[in-house]
Amino acid sequence: MQKELPVRKNIRLKNYDYSQPGYYFITICVKDRYEMLGRVVGAGSTRPYCELSDNGKKGKNTIITLCDKYIDVKIDKYVIMPNHVHFIIVIGGRVDPAPTVAQIIGYLKYYTTKEIGISGFWQRSYHDHIIRNKTDYQRIWQYIDENPARWTNDCYFIE
């Protein structure tokens, strides 16, 4: 007997154009949440951070160079954690056609997977949140900034 696979629900905002100018908060996870990007050090200090592995350094390089690949795209803030990445993508709206968030994430996943050399490195899909106002932006900026300090309480933390 063949087991039925679960039906994935579409988590994107219906009828929203993800290429329009704006700010987008993105989270991408390593497949099965394996801690392959680094490790958090300095717990209990005033400024813990994620010490990047070689895989994490390759991911960082890809994030930094996304604006070279996409002229009208900027990474405003990011943090690489042991098994996931958070960042804010800014699409400026000066290029037509502008890339979609999915195209940008697809390239990031493709390129880092190629650089790292591990097939299926990233979890399928990604989480996104359209940043709607300054308060939302500031809350997300702070969340990204403080993420290493909250690592053991993070929903992606696995003991």
LUMVO-659171 format. One line per 4 residues: for each residue x, y, z of C-alpha. Coordinates in Angstrom, 2 decimals, padded with zeros to 5 digits. Layout:
N
X Y Z  ...
***
This chain:
159
000.00 000.00 000.00  001.35 003.43 -000.96  001.54 006.02 001.81  -000.10 009.35 001.01
002.18 012.33 001.27  000.98 015.36 003.23  -000.39 018.21 001.15  001.75 021.32 001.45
-000.21 024.48 001.97  000.75 027.64 000.13  002.20 030.02 002.70  002.56 033.02 000.38
000.15 035.94 000.53  -002.51 035.30 -002.09  -002.46 037.64 -005.10  000.57 039.56 -003.80
003.28 040.57 -006.28  006.54 039.56 -004.58  008.56 041.59 -007.10  007.08 044.92 -006.08
009.23 047.42 -004.20  009.36 046.75 -000.50  011.01 045.15 002.48  010.76 041.39 003.05
011.83 039.41 006.12  013.08 035.97 005.08  014.05 032.85 007.00  015.76 029.89 005.31
016.55 026.67 007.18  019.14 023.99 006.62  017.47 020.69 005.75  016.42 018.79 008.88
017.77 021.73 010.92  021.28 020.30 011.01  023.67 022.81 012.56  025.95 023.15 009.55
026.43 026.91 009.34  028.30 027.51 012.60  027.89 027.59 016.35  026.84 030.28 018.80
029.67 031.37 021.07  029.84 033.84 023.93  026.67 032.68 025.69  026.21 034.78 028.80
028.38 037.58 027.41  027.09 040.95 026.32  027.40 040.07 022.63  027.09 036.38 021.69
027.53 035.66 017.99  027.54 032.79 015.55  031.04 031.62 014.72  030.65 030.55 011.10
031.77 027.20 009.73  033.13 026.99 006.18  029.54 026.36 005.05  028.39 029.45 006.96
031.14 031.56 005.38  030.06 030.43 001.91  026.45 031.30 002.77  027.54 034.73 004.04
029.47 035.39 000.83  026.39 034.55 -001.24  024.16 036.84 000.86  026.64 039.70 000.55
026.94 039.32 -003.23  023.18 039.10 -003.93  023.19 042.82 -004.74  025.80 042.15 -007.45
023.54 039.53 -009.04  020.39 041.66 -008.64  021.15 045.35 -009.20  018.02 046.68 -007.50
018.17 044.35 -004.48  019.78 045.09 -001.15  020.25 042.96 001.95  019.51 045.42 004.74
020.25 043.19 007.74  021.07 039.52 008.22  022.17 036.94 010.74  023.48 033.46 010.07
022.63 031.02 012.83  023.81 027.39 013.20  020.91 025.98 011.16  019.07 028.92 009.63
019.47 032.39 008.18  017.32 035.49 008.74  017.57 038.55 006.53  015.74 041.58 005.23
015.61 041.91 001.44  014.87 045.31 -000.05  013.56 045.42 -003.61  013.94 048.97 -004.88
011.59 049.05 -007.85  013.97 050.80 -010.26  014.48 047.77 -012.54  011.80 046.33 -014.78
011.19 043.49 -014.50  012.26 043.30 -010.87  013.23 039.88 -009.52  010.73 038.19 -007.25
011.59 037.16 -003.70  011.31 033.53 -004.86  013.89 034.12 -007.63  016.30 035.74 -005.17
015.93 032.90 -002.64  016.17 030.32 -005.42  019.47 031.79 -006.56  020.81 031.99 -003.00
019.93 028.35 -002.36  021.29 027.19 -005.72  024.57 029.07 -005.43  025.33 028.16 -001.80
024.44 024.50 -002.47  026.84 024.54 -005.42  029.59 026.21 -003.36  029.11 023.93 -000.35
028.81 020.81 -002.50  026.05 019.11 -000.52  022.96 018.21 -002.53  019.74 019.19 -000.79
021.52 021.44 001.72  018.55 023.74 002.29  015.08 022.87 003.48  012.42 023.18 000.81
010.76 026.60 000.59  011.31 029.49 003.02  009.39 031.69 005.43  008.60 035.24 004.42
006.96 038.25 006.01  006.17 041.43 004.12  007.35 044.33 006.27  004.50 046.80 006.28
005.67 049.78 008.36  008.51 051.30 010.38  007.44 049.64 013.66  007.38 046.22 011.99
010.79 046.92 010.44  012.33 047.97 013.77  010.91 044.89 015.56  012.37 042.57 012.90
015.72 044.41 012.88  015.95 043.93 016.65  014.92 040.27 016.34  017.72 039.64 013.82
020.22 041.59 015.90  019.42 039.71 019.13  018.98 036.25 017.60  022.33 034.80 018.78
021.59 035.89 022.38  018.32 033.96 022.29  019.70 030.86 020.57  018.82 028.28 023.26
015.23 029.62 023.30  014.97 029.78 019.51  012.33 027.63 017.79  015.12 026.31 015.51
017.36 025.26 018.41  017.84 021.50 018.75  019.66 020.09 021.76
***
